[in-house]
Amino acid sequence: MFPSVVTNATAFANITYDYLVIGGGTAGLTVAARLAENPRLTIGVIEAGKFYPDDPVVNIPGLAGASIGNPAYDWSFLSVPQPGLASRPIFFSRGKLLGGSSGTNLMGFGRASKPEYDAFDDFAPKSGWNWDGLLPFFGKSETVQASDAANVGSGPIKASHNPFFPDPVSKFISSMNNLGIKSNPNPTNGNAVGVANSLLTVDRTIEARSYAPDYIRNSRSNLHVLPEAQATKILFSNAHPNLIANGVEFTWNLQTFTVKAKKEVILATGAVQSPQLLEVSGIGNPDVLKKANVPVLVDLPGVGENLQEHLFLNVQWKVKPGVNTLDVLRNDPAVQAASMAEYANNHTGLYTLAESTMSFAPIASITDKKRLVQLTQLFDKATLSAKRSSLQAIQYPLQRSWLTGGKVAQSEVILLNKGLISPVAGDSYIGLLGGLLHPISRGSIHITSNSVADSPAIDPKFLTYEYEQQVLTDILKFMLKLEQTPPISDIILERTAPAPKVKSDEDLLTYIRNTCGVGFHMLGTAPMAPRKVGGVVDESLRVYGTKNLRVVDASVIPLTIAAHIVATVYAIAEKAAAIILSGH
């Protein structure tokens, strides 16, 4: 099992590979495995994290999220202090293991709506980057396991529904229906709007996480994957007019190695570390590079700009005695031990469950027409300023059309069947996460030194605009309506967050500023767009100014989507592999 995973860095470095992939995460393993299907090619993958094939913290659905913030599994980046969020530095989880963030995420597996993928066409016209062009690659990556029908697809990533649900789930769905959010029986068909029990990346044949290493379970002798090896620089030979990437410098066990590539280098280290590695290698904004003492090889000011991320806030209620939630695993050691034993022996029980009940809604669905007009005016005030970039001049009209059109979600509400905010022993809770899915603030990620060992400066510029502040306040007010909306209101005893005294819009916004976190869906920092508007890669995901360096990960997505992004990243990597293979 996993025959491609190697542990000898010297032997790895002594091979000249056709393709070198930097980053063995969601996208990197996908593209590497697909390239390796051509037996005439050799592929090497460098991954900074360890491989945890049998780790319960990674594999058990009921422990999803337990690895977040643990340095054994997580890069745990911090932003610079955010003025819009009470000057707090914000935590960003990034998976530091073979599989990347597909091994640390909360397992939600969905797609955005068709117009959001069709928008990619505005940045790379007539190149097949749209819903119809991506759909075959979504399908190629996944197998949807159905309890009542034949499986759909034959891809490496298994997607499934929870086998059963805690008590609050059906009540939450009914209450959302009562608030005007309809159930969506098929949210992956191009219309993601509505409330549903989402697919999860769980292989129900073994009741364990399905993630990027599933691409290399039975892989070929022409693919080598080296964990615990951190790329420190991409190496180039000077050529006119475009640089040729010919190798990668990396560290392994405190030693420095160089490995060579014949055809291409593929950068797949994610929305934080892909721009970081481009910059330390000499590709980026000359002002940034010179400050960090990095020689400028390619003047490409879009590198590290255009950062977008979903902001999430929390609501929590204590529920009445007798309501079955997942807090029983926290409150009753005997139940917890018995449930873990049941999972270990039979692969059944509470530890087979991950949180999966989600609502995606346009702002028009959670407020009234008068309010939508006000919000649209605030959107225009923010986005029609003379300061907007050429890239934003493409982005903002798309986002405005989605805001006013009512067909694309701007908000997400996730049901949590347990307490996360200072839960009291013996009590049971339900919670909600409410997300702003189409922010208009744009942040940046830039190096502060010439070494990847130093974390880059991450500045998302959260809640820069009154529009975003007001939309997030409206999302919170909508969430609070649930405490008066049956049948979910029937099981609620009291609200514990925000405190019941938090009522005015001003107080609600203060609560948001003091408590908001992120969805760990960072993207956009090496966008696929024309170079003249701030793009970093072309429609083949090739870095401008280079002949054979590509970026394949979430950083190439030019405009954020109303979805948890892992399924989209798999599809992008599948399409990238097809593009690369078609050229060779």
N, C-alpha and C positions, 0 to 999 in steps of 0.2 A: 504494500500500500504506500502511496506517495513516493514512487521510486525516483522521481526527478529531484527530490530534496537532497542536497549534498551538504557536506560539512567541511570539506577541504578547500580552503580559500586559495591556497597555492596552486592546486590542480585547476581550480576554476579560472584563476587569472592567467594560467598558461595556455588557455584555449582562446583562439580568435573566433568569436561568434559572428554569425551573419547579422543577428539582431541582439542588441542588449536592451533589456527592459529595466528601468530604474523604478523600483517600487513593486512589491509583490502583494498588492492590495486588490480591491474590487476590480479596477480596470486592468491593472498590470498582469495579474494571473489570467484574466480572460483573454487579453490580446496575445499573451505568450502561448497559451495552450492552443489557440486557434492557428497561430503561425506554425506551431510544431506539428500540425496535421499534415504539413508538407514535409515528407521525410528527407528532402534534399536540403532543408534549412536547419541551421543550428541556432538555438535561442538560449541566452543566459539571462537570468533574473537576479537582481540584487535587492534584498529586503533588509531593512534596518532592524526589524523586530524579530522576536523568537517565533518558533512554530509550536503551537499548543494543540496537537491533534486529539488528545484525550482529556482535555481540561474541562471539568464540569462548569466552571465559571463561564467558559466560552460556549459550551454545547447545550446546557440544560435550558429549555425555554423559560422556565419559571425563575431563572437567575439572570435573565436578560437585563442588562444595565449594571450588574454587579461589578463589572470590570472598569466601568467609567471612573476616571480619576485615580485608578490604581497604576502607579508608574511601571509595573510589570507589563501592562497591556496598553497604556495610553500615553500619548505625548503630552497631554494636559497643558495646552497652550493657554496663556492669558493675554487678553487685549490690553492696550493702553487704557488708562481710566477714561470712562465715557461720560462726558458732560450731560448727555441726555438720559443717563441712567444713574443719577446721583453720584457721579464721578467714580463709579465702581469699575475696577477691571473685570472683564467678563470671561468666564471659563469656556474654553473650546475643547471638547473631546475630539481626539484624532487617534484612530486605532494604530497601536505600535506592535503589530504582530503580523505573521503571515496571514493574509486575508484582509489586512487593513481594517477600515471601519465596518466592513461587512461582518467582522468578527466581534465587534463591540456594540453595534447598534441595537435598537430595541425591537428589531425584526419586522417592522412594518414594511410591506411590499406592495407598492401601488404605482399608478401612472397618473400624470396630470391630464388635463383635458386637451382635446385635439387642437384648439386654437393656440395653445401654449407651445406645442411642438411645431405647428405650422409657422409660428413666429421666427423660428430659427432660420427660415427661408429669407427673412428680411435682412439677415446678417450674412448669409451665404446663398445668394439667389440661384435657383435652378440647379442645385447641387445634390438634391435628394435628402437634405436635412429638414425633414418635416414629418408629420404623423405617418403618412403613407410610406415614406422612405425608412422610417425607424421601426414600423410595426413588425416586419419580418425578423428584425434583430431582437426586439423584445421577446418574440416567440422562440427564437433560437436559443436564448439564454435560460429558459425556464421550463419546468414541468409542473403544471398545476395539478396537485393531487386532490381528487374529489372523493368524498365518502359515498356519494350516491350515483356516481357515474364514472366512466372511464377517464383516466388521466388525460390531460390536454398538454401536448408537447412532449419533447424528449430532451430538454436542455439540462445542464448540470445542476442548476439551482432549483431546488424543490420548494414550491409554494403551496400553502395549505391554510385551512381555517382551524381555529381551536375546536377540539372535539366536544367541548361543552362550555357553558358560560356561567359565571357567578350571577347571583340574584339581580344586581343592579342593571345588568346589560339590557334586558328587554324593557325595563322601566325607562331607562335613559332613551332608548330608541323611540319608544312611544311618546315620551315627553318632547323630544325633538320634533317628531311629527306634529304634535299639538302646537308647537311654536312655528310651524310652517316649513320645516326642513323635511322633505320627503325622503323615504328610504330609497336607496339606489341598489337594485339587485345585481348590477354589473358595472362597478365603478372603473373597470379597466378598459371599457369599450370606446373611450374617447370622450365620455362625459363623466367626469369625476365628481360632479356636484351631488350632494345628498349625504345621508347618514348610512353607514354600513359597517359590518364586521369585516375588516380588511384581511386580505391575505397576509400571511406571515412566512418568513423564510425558515420554515421548520419542515424537515423531512419526517413525515409521520410513519414511515416504515421503521425508523429507529428513534423517533421522538427526540431529535437533536437538531441544532442549528444547521442550516444549509447555507454555506458561504463560499467565498471565492476559491479556497483550496479544493472544493469539489471539482473544479475544472482540471485538477492535476492528480486526481486519485489514481488513475491508471494510465499515466501519461507515458510519453515516449522517451527513448534513449537520447534523442536529439534536443531535449529540454533539460537544463540544469537550473535549479533554484537554490540560491545561497542565502539562508537567513542570517541574522545578526551581522550584516554587512551594510554599513552606511555609506552611500555615495557622497563624496565631498566635492566633486567637480566633474563637469563634462569636458572632455578634451576635444580639441579641434585642430585640423590642419588648415592653414590659410589658403583660401582659393577665391578666385574672382569670378562672379560677383558675390557668391554665397559661400559661407563657411561650410566645411565638411566635418561632421562629428565622427571621430574615429576611435573613441574609447571613453572610459569612465575611471576616475580615481575613486577608491573606496577604502574604508578602514574596516578591519576585522580583527578582533582580539588584540587591539592596541597596535596593530601593524597596518602599514599603508601599502596598498596594491594598486596596480593598473591593469585593466582588462580591455582588450581591443575589440572593435566591431568592424566588420567588412561592409555591411550594407547600411544599417541605420541604428540610431539610438532612439529609444522611445521613453519619454519621461512620463511617469504615472505615479507621482508621489502626492497628489491631492492639491487642494486649493490653497493650502498654506505652503507646503514644501516644494511644489513645482515652481512657483515664482521665485522662491528663495534660491533654489538650485540654478535656475536660469540666471539670476542676478550674480551669484558668486562665481558663475562661469563666464561672466562678461556680457550677458545679454539683458538689456533693460534701459531704463532712463539714465543717461550719462550723469545727471546730477546726483542720483542715488548711488551709482557705482563709484563715482569719484570720492564721495564722502566716506565710503567703505573701503577705499584703497583697492578697488578692483579695476583692472584695465578694461576699457570699453572695446568690445569686439563687434557688437551689433547695437546700434542706437534704436531701441524699441520701447518707447515710453509707456506703452500699454501694459507692460509686465507688472503684475502686482496691483494694478488698479481694478476698479469695477467689482470690488468685493461685495457680495450680497449674502444675506443670511436671514433665516426666519427667527423672529423674536417670539418667545412664549412666556405667558404669565400663568400663575397658579390660582385655583380656587379649591377650597376643601371644606367638606361638611362631615360632622360626626353623625353616624346613622343610628337608628333605633336598635335596641337589643334584639337579637334573633335574626338580623339580616346577615346573610352569609356573604362575606367578602374575603379577599385574600389576606386580610389582617389576621385570620386564624393562624397562619403560619408564623406570625410574629408573636401572637398572644398566647399560644398553647404549645409549649415545647413537645408535648406528647404527639400532638397532631403533626407538628413539623417533622419530627423524627419518623413517624409512621408514613407520612407523605413522601419523604425522601427515600425511605425503604421501598415503598410501592413503586416509585419511579425507577429505582435501581433494579428491582426484581422483575417488574412487569411493563415498564414504560407506560404507565397510566397514572392518573391522579392529578393533583393540583399543580405539580411541577411541569406538566405538559402545556400549561397555559402561559401565554404572553398577552399583554394588553393589545387589543385589536379593534376596539369600537371607536370609530372616528366619524366626524362630520366635516364636510368641506362645503362652504357656503359663500356665495357672493355677498358683498356688503348690502346689496339691494334686498337680500332675503332676511337680514337681521335688523333692518331699520326701515324707516318709512321714506316716501318719495321726497318730502321736504328736506329731510336730513341728507338724503343722497345728493340733492342739489347743493347743499351747503358743503358737503365733503368734496364734491367735484370742483367747487370754486376754490377750496383750499388746495386741492391737487394742482389746479391750474396756477395758482399763486406761487406754488413751490417750483413747478417744473417749467414754467415759461420764462424763467429768469435768464438774463444774458449769460450767466455763468455756466449754463449746462454744456456738457461736452458734445462732440459730434456723435459719440456712441449713444449718449442719453437722448439725443435728438431722434434716434431710431427707437429707443426703448420706450420713452414716455408716451408717445401717441398710442403704442400698443397697449400699455398699461391703462391708459385713460379709456380706451375702447372697451377693455374688459371690465373696468369699474362701472361704466354706464350701461354696458350691454347686458349685465346680469347673467351671463352664461359661464363665467370663469370665477372660481373661488378666490376670494381674498382672505378668508378666515378659515381656521381649522379649530375644532374642539375635539379633544381626545379624552375619553373616560378612563379614569384610574380606579381600579377596584380595591384600593388600599390607601392607607395614609402615608404621605411622604413628608409633610410639614410638621415636625415635632409631634409625632403621634404619641398618645398617652397609652401606657401599658393597660391592656384589658379593654380598651375602646376600639371600635371599628369605624372606618371612614370610607367615603368616596371622594375622589378629586377630579378636577378637570385641568387640562392644559389647553390654553387658548393661544392660537398662533396668528401672527400677521404674516401672510404668505407672499404679498407683493409690495415690499417696502420700496420707497423711492430714494432713500439715502444710499449713497455709494461710498464704500470704504476702500481701504488699501492694505496691502501686506508688503513690507519692504525690509531688506536686510539692514542691520545696524553694524555689521562687521563683514570681513571677507571669509568668515568661517561658518559652516552649517551647524557647528556646535553651539553657536549663539542664536537664541530664538529671534525670529524676525519681529519687527514692530507691527502688530495687528491693530488696525484702527477702523472698526466698522462704521463709525460715525452714526451710531444708533439714535433714532428719534430726533434727527436733525430738524425735521419739519413738523409744523403744527398738524398737517394732514395725518401723518403717521401717529402722532400723539392722540388725535381725536378718534381715528379708526380703532386703535388698540383700546381706548376707553369704551368705545361702542361695543367692541367684542366682549369686554369684561361685563358691561351692563347686560348684554344678551345672555351671557353665561349665568349671571345672578338671577335671571328670570326663572331658571330651572327650580329654584327653591320654592317657587309658588306655582309650579306647573306639574299636575299629577300625570302619571303615577309616581315619578321619581320623588316628588315632594312628600309623598306619603311615608317614605322611609327615612327622611331627614329629621334629625333631632335639633342640630344647631350648626351654624357656620363657624368655622375656626380660622379661615383665611379667605379673603381679608376679614379683619374683625368686623362684627356687626355695626359698629359705630362708623365705619368707613362708608359714606353714602354719597357725598357731593362729588360732582365731576372732578373738582380740584383734588379731593382726597383720594379718589380712585386713581387719578394720574400719578399722584405721589406714591401710592402703593405700587403701581406699575414700575415707576422709576427705581424704587427701592428693592424690588424683588425679581424683575424680569430676568430670564435666562434665554438660551438659544436652543434651536432644534438640532444643532450639529449637522446642518445641511449647507455648509459653506460652498460657494461656487463663484465662477466668473472671473478669476484673477489672471487667466491667460485666454481671453475670449476669442472664439472663432468669429472673426469680423474682418472687413477690409483694413489693411494696415493704416490707411489714411484717417480712419475714424477711431483708432486706438486698439485695433485688433492685434493679437499676438500670433495666432495661427490662421492658416487659410482653410478652405473647405476640405482639404485632405489632412488637416490637423498638423500640417508642417509649419514649423516656426519660421516666421519671416526673417530673411537674411541668412538662412541656412539651407543647405541642399537636402539634408537627410536627418534632421532632428524633428521629432514630432512630440506633441503633448497629447496624452490620452487619459483624461480623468475629468472630474467635475469642474476643474478650472476653465475648461474650454466652453462651458455652457454660457452663452452671452447674456441671458436674462433668466432670472429665477422662475421656478415653476411651483405650482400649488400641489406639491406632492412630497413625500419622503423620497429622496433622490436615488436610492440604491438601485432600483430596477432600471432607471434611466441611465445610470452610469454603466451597468452591464450592457445595455443596448448600444450605447455609444462605443464601448470597447469592441463589441461584436462587429459593428459597422466599420470601425477603424481597421480591424483585422482584415475584413473583406476588401477595403480600399487598398491596404498595403499589399495583400496577396495578388490583387488584380494588376498591380504595377510590377510584379516580379513573376 
